[in-house]
Amino acid sequence: MADLLDYNTSPLVLILKGAAPLIFLVALVLYVAIRRFFTGKIRLFLDTLILFAFFTFVAGWLRIYADGTEFGFTNEYSLRWLQSIGYIVSAGCFIYAGYRLLHLSGEEKP
């Protein structure tokens, strides 16, 4: 059981690192597919969710490669910077989607 929970040797690490971006990729595809059925404020809300899912997918995909030292990055200038930027943009999109949702039924334009 200890080997299963050890970050360096557990097969769960790669499975979870792969599952997270795949979940957001599926969400991205679903948002894009249902976007064509809506107009106006709901479409703007979905556009923000599309951006959220895209940046979260990209950040999660970069997470699989860890530092990226195998293909030219160094420990100081690693892919973790890009991961962090992706997650920050993703969080900003999610907050903005919440703002759009809050003003979805009101008279105020977002």
HELIX and SHEET records of a PDB file:
HELIX    1   1 ALA A    2  LEU A    5  1                                   4    
HELIX    2   2 PRO A   11  ARG A   35  1                                  25    
HELIX    3   3 GLY A   40  ILE A   64  1                                  25    
HELIX    4   4 THR A   69  PHE A   71  5                                   3    
HELIX    5   5 LEU A   79  LEU A  102  1                                  24    
END                                                                             
